[in-house]
């Protein structure tokens, strides 16, 4: 970075010590560089004026008016006191109102003088009005410049003259003082290939644009740069990890894999499953540590791919582990894998928090001797007492539920870290996968096994509840089973949602014994009671399971063909999709009914419309990203990675892809960034490394 931009903010003309401290505490602006990167959040076109008669066309948008004040008066008393002014142009009149600051505002509203007014008009009663508009006499408007930047400010900053106008004056002072002093850091061929303007031009046009195209080109340049450094970080980290950690080499597919694949596999693999198995096989043969993310929608067959990967390890005299986030899911994996491995006479064991002390002792001894081939479990696998003879591969299911430190404990269960396969049934948009998991290789199972029918999803309001009850009766009459899921266990004082216990009572009244058998499952039950109810449903002994989201993962009942989700507006898209995936697991047509109150938010409506429109988890994930943003979707996983100032992963997918490709090309030509053309990149990375010590070394 230019040494000038490293200057503390108080040394900029017009700032000083007091304002400098305020800018630090209120806006995070410490150096001139920070102010340069304190971008406007919108721009106002000061060359465009709207007539008062045309305001209906602009409802909800900020507008600029030109006219005169005809009447100014203070009205009301006490807290209800306010300042009102009539403002008129040659087409009509609008009312302006101030609820505070009347004694400062009133003297400035001179009648007969031509003013410019800016604000957001709304209809109050039958009249148009604007609350707390900006206003300035036209005689004080220095020039009719086109686009004026608007900066985020605060009450404390405003009191010291650092409202948006004050901040604009500071950025103008800064940009004029550093002309010709912002060096280019991107290689010329990258600038030409992607049609980028220079770095200095981008900063100038962000703060002092002339046209909308100026802003667009400046934003593209700065977003591209931001995402390029992020992708360089991830690719360098990945390369550094590969160089540092040699992995076990599995030369052979092994007899266990061969026999299972030829004779015992329950169904023909899809082309997507075959492709992913080949990708994993290549990884395991090359002598490098495998670190692969396996994405696949609900029911796409990820578990079978994971099992085949574990058989590669076992066939080469290694052990395998599978870690799941919940006891229910771990038990489900244990049952499934034990049944599949029975013909091969492999020892599959289960370790959870419920495993008895005596069982643990035997299990630990067998594990250390290498007598257990596959260990399946929860967080219990991370305990210090869990010691493998030679762990060759670790599979982590629903990996986003485990922290980085937790996963690292599992990797340290051997002299060399075991190969790692992390799985998720939560489809991740490509832009997020490239960002959050850019240091992993990514495999995607993007097709479902043959015979899986799309689930018919319906949205019913409360007024249509009888239709939902009728559908339940019809499915049970056909010999099918039903899930009914509630978001809460007990009544909430703050949220008006149906709760599980009330729902259970209502269902048992509507579907009474002995014609109907209803079970209940929730997270506060004892594990043994929960397991009993699950088994009753799985074995077909109960018709309806009333549950909370504990059945989101880990329950596989092919005979269940109807999922009713109560208060569906309360659930996120990802969770709705996961819940829906509990049905449609057999050959019969399945349904998912989304029950909501009659009034729902615009955002909830979009979620429900998306669920009704598609069964494609990746399309759903894209909408989820658009609604919630990347941080909410990914939680705190890999926190610190996503420190983006301008780029938006929900809307800038094309730029993410371009930046990823550019980063790949750069490192392919110059993996240590030592070429003269890459010195700008190298220096900027070094600057960034100071705040990100976990980056791969580039020095």
C-alpha positions in Angstrom: 0.0 0.0 0.0 1.2 3.5 -0.7 2.8 4.9 2.4 0.6 8.0 2.1 -2.6 5.9 2.5 -1.1 4.5 5.7 -1.3 8.0 7.3 -3.7 8.2 10.4 -7.0 9.8 9.4 -6.6 12.8 11.7 -3.9 14.2 9.4 -6.4 14.6 6.5 -7.4 18.3 6.0 -10.7 18.9 7.8 -10.4 16.0 10.3 -8.2 16.7 13.3 -7.9 14.7 16.6 -11.5 14.8 17.8 -13.1 13.9 14.5 -10.4 11.3 13.9 -11.3 9.5 17.1 -14.9 9.6 16.2 -14.3 8.2 12.7 -12.4 5.3 14.3 -15.0 4.4 16.9 -18.1 5.1 14.7 -17.1 4.1 11.2 -13.9 1.9 11.6 -11.9 4.5 9.7 -8.4 4.5 11.1 -6.1 5.4 8.1 -6.6 7.3 4.9 -6.8 3.8 3.2 -9.9 3.1 5.3 -11.6 6.3 4.2 -10.8 5.5 0.6 -12.6 2.2 1.1 -15.6 3.8 2.9 -17.8 3.6 -0.1 -21.2 5.3 -0.6 -24.2 3.0 -0.1 -26.2 4.8 -2.8 -26.1 7.7 -5.2 -28.6 10.5 -5.8 -29.1 11.9 -9.3 -29.0 15.6 -8.5 -29.8 16.6 -12.1 -33.3 15.1 -12.0 -36.3 16.8 -10.5 -39.8 15.4 -10.1 -43.0 17.4 -10.3 -45.3 17.1 -7.2 -48.2 16.0 -9.5 -46.1 13.0 -10.6 -45.4 11.7 -7.1 -47.7 8.7 -7.3 -45.2 7.2 -9.9 -42.4 7.4 -7.3 -44.1 6.1 -4.1 -41.6 4.4 -1.9 -38.6 6.0 -3.7 -36.6 9.1 -2.7 -37.3 12.1 -5.0 -35.9 15.6 -5.6 -38.3 18.5 -5.8 -37.8 22.2 -6.7 -40.2 24.8 -5.3 -41.0 27.3 -2.5 -42.3 27.2 1.0 -45.8 28.8 1.3 -46.7 28.1 4.9 -44.6 27.1 8.0 -46.1 26.4 11.4 -45.5 24.5 14.6 -48.5 22.3 15.6 -49.3 20.0 18.5 -48.1 20.1 22.1 -45.6 18.3 24.3 -44.2 15.1 22.7 -46.7 15.5 19.8 -45.3 18.8 18.8 -44.0 19.0 15.2 -43.0 21.5 12.5 -45.1 21.5 9.3 -44.5 23.3 6.1 -46.3 23.5 2.8 -44.0 23.2 -0.2 -45.3 24.1 -3.7 -44.1 23.9 -7.3 -46.1 24.8 -10.5 -47.9 21.5 -10.4 -49.1 21.1 -6.8 -48.4 21.2 -3.0 -46.9 18.7 -0.6 -46.6 18.8 3.2 -43.1 18.5 4.8 -42.9 17.6 8.5 -40.2 17.6 11.2 -40.8 15.8 14.5 -37.7 17.1 16.1 -35.2 19.9 15.6 -37.9 22.5 14.9 -36.0 25.4 16.5 -33.0 24.8 14.1 -35.1 24.0 11.0 -37.8 26.7 11.2 -35.6 29.8 10.7 -34.1 28.3 7.6 -37.4 27.8 5.8 -37.7 31.2 4.1 -40.9 31.8 2.2 -40.6 32.9 -1.4 -37.1 31.5 -1.9 -36.5 28.7 -4.4 -35.4 25.5 -2.6 -34.3 22.1 -3.5 -35.9 19.4 -1.3 -35.0 15.7 -1.2 -36.8 12.8 0.6 -39.1 9.8 0.4 -42.8 10.8 -0.2 -45.6 8.8 1.4 -49.4 9.2 1.6 -50.6 10.1 5.1 -54.4 10.3 5.3 -55.2 11.6 1.9 -52.1 13.9 1.5 -48.6 13.5 0.3 -45.9 14.3 2.8 -42.2 13.9 3.4 -40.7 13.5 6.9 -37.4 15.1 7.7 -36.4 16.0 4.1 -33.1 17.4 3.1 -33.4 21.0 1.8 -31.1 23.7 0.5 -31.8 27.1 -1.2 -31.1 26.8 -5.0 -28.8 29.8 -4.7 -26.5 27.7 -2.5 -26.4 24.8 -5.0 -22.9 25.2 -6.4 -23.6 23.2 -9.5 -26.1 20.7 -10.8 -23.7 17.7 -10.7 -25.2 14.4 -11.7 -24.6 11.7 -9.2 -24.0 12.6 -5.5 -22.7 9.9 -3.2 -24.6 9.1 0.0 -22.5 7.7 2.9 -23.5 5.9 6.1 -23.2 8.2 9.1 -24.3 8.2 12.7 -25.8 10.6 15.2 -22.4 11.2 16.8 -20.7 11.8 13.5 -23.5 14.1 12.3 -23.1 16.3 15.4 -19.5 16.9 14.5 -20.4 17.8 10.9 -19.7 14.4 9.5 -23.1 13.7 8.0 -23.1 12.4 4.4 -22.2 15.9 3.1 -19.3 16.1 5.5 -18.0 12.7 4.6 -18.3 13.6 0.9 -16.1 16.7 1.5 -13.5 14.5 3.2 -13.4 11.8 0.4 -13.2 14.6 -2.2 -10.2 16.0 -0.3 -8.6 12.6 -0.1 -9.2 11.6 -3.8 -7.8 14.9 -5.1 -4.7 14.6 -2.8 -3.7 11.1 -4.0 -4.2 11.5 -7.7 -1.4 9.6 -9.5 -0.4 7.9 -6.2 -2.4 4.7 -6.2 -0.3 2.1 -7.9 -1.8 -0.7 -10.0 -1.5 -4.1 -8.4 -3.0 -6.4 -11.0 -1.0 -7.9 -13.9 -1.7 -6.1 -17.2 -2.9 -9.2 -18.9 -5.6 -9.7 -16.2 -6.7 -6.1 -16.7 -7.0 -6.6 -20.4 -8.5 -10.1 -20.3 -11.4 -9.0 -18.0 -11.8 -5.4 -19.3 -11.0 -3.7 -16.0 -10.4 0.0 -15.4 -7.3 1.0 -13.4 -7.3 0.8 -9.6 -7.0 4.5 -9.3 -9.9 5.2 -11.7 -12.1 2.7 -9.7 -11.5 4.6 -6.4 -12.0 8.0 -8.0 -15.3 6.9 -9.8 -16.7 5.3 -6.6 -16.5 8.6 -4.8 -16.9 11.1 -7.6 -18.9 9.4 -10.4 -20.2 11.2 -13.5 -22.5 8.5 -14.9 -24.1 5.3 -13.7 -21.7 3.4 -16.0 -18.8 4.9 -14.0 -20.2 3.4 -10.8 -20.8 0.0 -12.5 -17.3 -0.2 -13.9 -15.7 0.9 -10.6 -17.7 -1.6 -8.6 -16.8 -4.4 -11.0 -13.1 -3.6 -10.8 -13.1 -3.5 -7.0 -15.3 -6.5 -6.5 -13.1 -8.5 -8.9 -10.0 -7.5 -7.0 -11.5 -8.3 -3.7 -12.6 -11.8 -4.8 -9.4 -12.4 -6.7 -7.4 -12.1 -3.4 -9.9 -14.3 -1.6 -9.5 -17.0 -4.2 -5.7 -16.6 -4.2 -5.8 -17.2 -0.5 -7.8 -20.3 -0.8 -5.8 -21.8 -3.6 -2.5 -21.0 -1.8 -3.9 -22.5 1.4 -4.9 -25.7 -0.5 -1.5 -25.9 -2.2 0.3 -25.4 1.1 -1.7 -28.1 2.8 -1.0 -30.5 0.1 2.8 -29.8 0.3 2.9 -30.1 4.0 0.8 -33.2 4.5 1.5 -36.3 2.5 -1.4 -38.8 2.6 -1.5 -42.5 2.8 -1.4 -44.2 -0.6 -4.1 -46.8 -1.2 -2.6 -48.6 -4.2 -5.3 -51.2 -4.6 -9.1 -51.0 -4.6 -8.9 -54.0 -2.3 -10.9 -57.3 -2.1 -13.6 -55.8 0.1 -14.4 -53.1 -2.4 -14.3 -55.5 -5.3 -16.5 -58.1 -3.8 -19.1 -55.6 -2.5 -19.2 -53.7 -5.8 -19.6 -56.9 -7.9 -21.9 -58.9 -5.7 -23.5 -57.0 -2.8 -24.2 -53.5 -3.9 -28.0 -53.0 -3.4 -28.7 -51.1 -6.6 -26.9 -49.8 -9.7 -25.0 -46.7 -9.0 -26.1 -43.5 -10.9 -23.6 -42.0 -13.3 -23.0 -39.2 -10.8 -22.2 -41.7 -8.0 -19.8 -43.5 -10.3 -18.1 -40.2 -11.3 -17.6 -39.2 -7.6 -16.2 -42.7 -6.7 -13.7 -42.3 -9.5 -12.7 -38.8 -8.2 -12.1 -40.2 -4.7 -10.2 -43.2 -6.0 -7.8 -40.9 -7.9 -7.3 -38.9 -4.7 -6.5 -42.0 -2.6 -3.9 -43.3 -5.1 -1.8 -40.1 -5.5 0.0 -40.1 -2.1 -1.4 -36.7 -1.2 -3.8 -36.0 1.7 -7.4 -36.0 0.4 -9.6 -33.2 1.6 -12.8 -33.5 -0.4 -16.3 -32.1 0.0 -19.2 -34.3 -1.2 -22.4 -32.5 -1.9 -25.6 -34.3 -2.7 -29.3 -33.6 -2.4 -31.5 -35.6 0.0 -31.6 -39.2 -1.2 -28.9 -38.9 -3.8 -26.8 -41.8 -2.3 -24.0 -40.0 -0.5 -23.8 -42.7 2.2 -23.1 -45.5 -0.3 -20.3 -43.4 -1.9 -18.9 -42.8 1.6 -19.0 -46.6 2.3 -17.2 -47.4 -0.9 -14.6 -44.9 0.0 -14.2 -46.5 3.4 -13.8 -49.9 1.7 -10.8 -48.5 -0.2 -9.1 -47.9 3.1 -10.1 -51.2 4.7 -8.9 -53.1 1.6 -5.5 -51.5 2.1 -5.3 -52.5 5.8 -6.6 -49.3 7.3 -9.6 -48.4 9.5 -12.4 -46.0 8.7 -14.5 -43.6 10.8 -17.8 -41.9 10.2 -18.8 -39.0 12.4 -22.4 -37.7 12.5 -23.7 -34.6 14.3 -26.6 -36.4 16.2 -27.1 -39.8 17.9 -30.1 -40.5 15.7 -28.2 -40.0 12.5 -25.2 -42.0 13.8 -27.5 -44.9 14.7 -29.2 -44.7 11.3 -25.7 -44.9 9.6 -24.8 -47.8 11.9 -27.9 -49.8 11.0 -27.6 -49.2 7.3 -23.8 -49.9 7.0 -23.9 -52.9 9.3 -26.6 -54.5 7.1 -24.6 -53.8 3.9 -21.3 -55.1 5.4 -22.8 -58.3 6.8 -21.8 -60.5 3.7 -18.2 -59.2 4.0 -17.9 -60.1 7.7 -16.5 -56.7 8.6 -16.7 -55.4 12.2 -18.8 -52.2 12.3 -19.1 -50.5 15.7 -21.1 -47.6 17.1 -19.9 -45.0 19.7 -22.2 -42.3 21.1 -22.8 -40.6 24.3 -25.3 -43.4 25.2 -22.7 -46.2 24.8 -22.3 -47.9 28.3 -19.0 -47.8 30.1 -18.5 -51.6 29.8 -19.2 -51.5 26.1 -16.8 -48.6 25.7 -13.9 -50.5 27.3 -14.3 -53.5 24.9 -14.7 -51.1 21.9 -11.6 -49.1 22.8 -9.5 -52.3 23.1 -10.8 -53.7 19.8 -10.2 -50.4 18.0 -6.6 -50.0 19.2 -5.9 -53.6 18.1 -7.4 -52.9 14.6 -10.2 -55.4 15.1 -12.9 -52.7 14.4 -12.9 -51.9 10.7 -15.5 -49.1 10.7 -16.3 -46.9 13.7 -19.4 -44.8 13.5 -20.3 -42.2 16.1 -21.0 -38.7 17.2 -18.7 -36.2 18.9 -17.7 -39.1 21.2 -15.2 -40.1 18.4 -13.2 -37.1 19.4 -12.6 -38.3 23.0 -8.9 -38.8 23.9 -9.5 -42.5 24.8 -10.6 -43.2 21.2 -7.4 -44.5 19.6 -7.2 -46.3 16.3 -4.5 -48.7 15.2 -4.3 -47.0 11.8 -7.1 -44.7 10.7 -7.0 -44.3 7.0 -10.1 -42.3 6.2 -12.5 -40.1 8.2 -16.0 -39.3 6.8 -17.8 -36.4 8.4 -21.5 -36.1 7.7 -23.4 -32.8 7.8 -20.0 -31.3 8.3 -21.1 -27.7 8.8 -22.4 -28.7 12.2 -18.8 -29.4 13.4 -16.3 -26.7 14.2 -12.8 -26.6 12.7 -11.2 -27.5 16.0 -13.5 -30.5 16.4 -12.6 -31.8 13.0 -8.9 -31.3 13.6 -9.1 -33.6 16.7 -10.3 -36.4 14.4 -7.5 -35.8 11.9 -5.0 -36.1 14.7 -6.1 -39.7 15.4 -3.1 -41.0 13.4 0.6 -40.3 12.7 -0.3 -38.9 9.3 -3.7 -37.3 9.1 -6.3 -39.6 7.6 -7.9 -38.8 4.3 -11.0 -36.7 4.8 -14.4 -36.8 3.1 -16.9 -34.3 4.4 -20.5 -34.7 3.3 -23.5 -32.4 3.2 -27.1 -32.9 2.2 -27.6 -29.2 2.3 -26.9 -28.1 -1.3 -24.5 -25.2 -1.4 -24.6 -22.7 -4.3 -21.5 -22.9 -6.5 -20.3 -19.4 -5.5 -20.4 -20.3 -1.8 -18.7 -23.7 -2.4 -15.9 -21.9 -4.3 -15.5 -19.4 -1.5 -16.1 -21.3 1.8 -14.7 -24.6 0.5 -12.2 -23.2 -2.0 -9.4 -25.1 -0.2 -11.3 -28.4 -0.6 -11.9 -30.4 -3.8 -15.6 -30.5 -4.4 -17.6 -33.5 -5.7 -21.3 -33.2 -6.5 -23.9 -36.0 -6.8 -26.4 -34.1 -9.0 -28.9 -36.8 -9.9 -31.2 -39.0 -7.9 -31.4 -42.8 -8.2 -33.9 -44.1 -10.7 -37.5 -44.5 -9.5 -37.4 -41.6 -7.1 -40.5 -39.5 -7.9 -40.6 -35.7 -7.2 -42.6 -34.8 -4.1 -45.8 -32.9 -4.7 -45.5 -29.9 -2.4 -48.7 -27.9 -1.5 -49.1 -24.7 0.5 -52.3 -24.6 2.7 -53.4 -21.6 4.8 -55.0 -22.4 8.2 -58.4 -22.0 6.5 -57.7 -25.1 4.4 -56.8 -27.4 7.4 -59.7 -29.8 6.6 -58.1 -30.5 3.2 -54.8 -31.5 5.0 -56.7 -33.8 7.4 -58.5 -35.4 4.4 -55.1 -36.0 2.7 -53.8 -37.7 6.0 -56.9 -40.0 6.0 -56.5 -40.9 2.3 -52.8 -41.8 2.7 -53.3 -43.9 5.8 -56.2 -45.7 4.1 -53.7 -46.7 1.4 -51.5 -48.2 4.1 -49.1 -45.2 4.1 -47.7 -43.3 7.1 -47.5 -39.5 7.9 -45.1 -37.1 9.6 -46.5 -33.9 11.2 -43.7 -31.5 12.2 -44.0 -28.6 14.7 -41.4 -25.8 15.2 -41.9 -25.6 19.0 -42.1 -28.0 21.9 -44.0 -25.8 24.4 -46.0 -22.7 23.9 -44.1 -19.5 23.4 -45.2 -16.3 24.9 -43.7 -14.2 22.1 -44.4 -16.3 19.0 -47.9 -17.2 17.9 -47.1 -20.6 16.5 -48.7 -24.0 17.1 -46.7 -26.0 19.5 -46.1 -29.7 19.6 -48.1 -30.7 22.7 -51.2 -28.8 21.6 -50.8 -30.3 18.1 -50.4 -33.8 19.5 -53.6 -33.5 21.4 -55.5 -32.1 18.4 -54.2 -34.9 16.2 -55.2 -37.6 18.6 -58.7 -36.1 18.9 -59.1 -35.9 15.1 -57.5 -39.4 14.5 -58.6 -41.4 17.6 -57.6 -44.9 18.7 -58.1 -47.7 17.8 -58.4 -46.7 14.1 -55.2 -44.6 14.3 -52.0 -45.0 16.2 -50.1 -41.7 16.9 -46.5 -41.4 18.2 -44.7 -38.3 19.5 -41.0 -37.5 19.3 -39.1 -34.5 20.4 -35.6 -33.4 21.6 -36.5 -33.4 25.3 -37.4 -37.1 25.5 -35.0 -39.6 26.9 -32.9 -41.3 24.2 -34.4 -44.7 24.9 -38.0 -43.4 24.7 -37.2 -41.5 21.5 -35.7 -44.6 19.9 -38.7 -46.7 20.9 -41.1 -44.2 19.2 -38.9 -44.0 16.1 -38.8 -47.8 15.8 -42.5 -48.1 16.3 -43.0 -45.7 13.3 -40.2 -47.3 11.2 -41.8 -50.8 11.8 -45.2 -49.5 10.7 -46.8 -49.9 14.1 -47.9 -46.2 14.2 -49.6 -44.3 11.4 -48.7 -40.7 12.4 -45.5 -39.4 13.9 -46.0 -35.9 15.5 -42.5 -34.5 16.0 -40.2 -31.5 16.2 -37.3 -31.2 13.8 -35.4 -34.1 15.4 -36.6 -36.0 12.4 -34.9 -33.6 10.0 -32.1 -36.2 9.5 -31.6 -39.8 10.4 -35.1 -41.2 9.8 -35.6 -43.4 6.8 -39.1 -44.8 6.4 -39.9 -45.6 2.8 -43.6 -46.2 3.7 -44.0 -42.5 4.9 -45.5 -40.6 2.0 -46.9 -37.4 3.6 -45.1 -34.7 5.5 -47.2 -31.9 7.1 -45.0 -29.0 8.3 -46.9 -26.7 10.7 -46.1 -23.0 10.9 -44.0 -23.6 7.8 -43.3 -19.8 7.6 -41.1 -20.2 10.6 -38.6 -22.5 8.9 -35.8 -21.6 6.6 -35.6 -23.0 3.1 -32.8 -25.4 3.8 -34.7 -26.9 6.8 -37.9 -27.1 4.8 -36.1 -29.0 2.1 -34.4 -31.3 4.6 -37.7 -32.1 6.2 -39.4 -32.7 2.9 -36.7 -35.2 2.2 -38.0 -37.5 4.9 -40.8 -38.6 2.4 -40.5 -39.7 -1.2 -38.0 -42.4 -0.1 -40.1 -45.3 -1.5 -41.7 -46.0 -4.9 -45.1 -44.4 -3.9 -46.2 -40.9 -4.8 -45.4 -38.6 -1.9 -46.7 -35.2 -0.6 -45.4 -32.3 1.5 -48.0 -29.9 2.9 -46.8 -26.5 4.1 -49.3 -25.2 6.7 -49.2 -21.5 7.6 -51.2 -18.8 9.2 -53.3 -16.6 6.8 -50.9 -13.6 7.1 -47.2 -14.2 6.2 -44.3 -12.0 5.4 -43.1 -11.3 1.9 -39.9 -13.2 2.5 -41.8 -16.2 3.9 -44.1 -16.2 0.9 -41.0 -16.3 -1.4 -39.6 -19.3 0.6 -42.9 -21.2 0.3 -43.4 -20.4 -3.4 -39.9 -21.8 -4.0 -40.7 -25.0 -2.2 -43.9 -25.5 -4.2 -42.1 -24.7 -7.5 -39.1 -27.0 -7.3 -37.6 -30.2 -5.7 -34.1 -29.2 -6.8 -32.0 -28.6 -3.7 -29.4 -26.5 -5.6 -32.1 -24.1 -7.0 -33.5 -23.9 -3.5 -30.0 -23.1 -2.1 -29.6 -20.3 -4.7 -32.8 -18.7 -3.5 -31.8 -19.2 0.1 -28.5 -17.4 -0.6 -30.4 -14.5 -2.3 -32.7 -14.2 0.7 -30.4 -14.7 3.7 -26.9 -14.0 2.4 -23.8 -16.2 2.8 -23.1 -15.5 6.4 -26.4 -16.7 7.7 -26.3 -19.9 5.5 -22.8 -20.9 6.5 -22.9 -19.7 10.1 -19.5 -19.1 11.7 -17.8 -21.9 9.8 -14.4 -20.6 8.6 -15.2 -17.3 10.2 -12.7 -14.6 9.0 -12.8 -16.0 5.5 -15.7 -13.9 4.3 -14.5 -10.3 5.0 -15.9 -8.7 1.9 -16.4 -5.0 1.6 -18.2 -4.7 -1.7 -18.7 -8.1 -3.3 -22.0 -10.0 -2.6 -21.8 -13.7 -3.1 -25.6 -13.9 -3.7 -25.5 -11.6 -6.7 -21.9 -11.7 -7.9 -21.6 -15.3 -8.9 -20.1 -14.5 -12.3 -17.4 -12.3 -10.8 -16.6 -15.1 -8.2 -16.2 -17.6 -11.1 -14.0 -15.1 -13.1 -11.9 -14.3 -10.1 -11.4 -18.1 -9.3 -10.3 -18.7 -12.9 -7.9 -15.7 -12.9 -6.4 -16.8 -9.6 -5.9 -20.3 -11.0 -4.2 -19.0 -14.1 -1.9 -16.7 -12.1 -0.7 -19.5 -9.8 -0.3 -21.9 -12.7 2.1 -19.5 -14.3 3.9 -18.3 -11.1 3.0 -20.4 -8.0 5.3 -18.3 -5.7 4.3 -15.0 -7.2 7.9 -14.1 -7.9 7.5 -12.8 -11.5 7.8 -9.0 -11.9 4.3 -8.8 -13.3 3.0 -10.3 -10.1 4.9 -8.1 -7.6 1.8 -6.0 -6.9 -0.2 -9.1 -6.1 2.6 -10.4 -3.9 3.0 -7.2 -1.9 -0.8 -6.8 -1.4 -1.0 -10.5 -0.1 1.9 -9.8 2.3 0.0 -6.8 3.6 -3.1 -8.9 4.1 -1.3 -11.8 5.7 -0.6 -9.7 8.8 -4.2 -9.9 9.7 -4.6 -13.5 8.4 -1.8 -15.5 9.9 -3.3 -18.8 8.8 -2.7 -18.1 5.1 -0.3 -20.3 3.2 3.2 -18.9 3.0 4.0 -17.0 -0.1 7.4 -15.5 1.0 
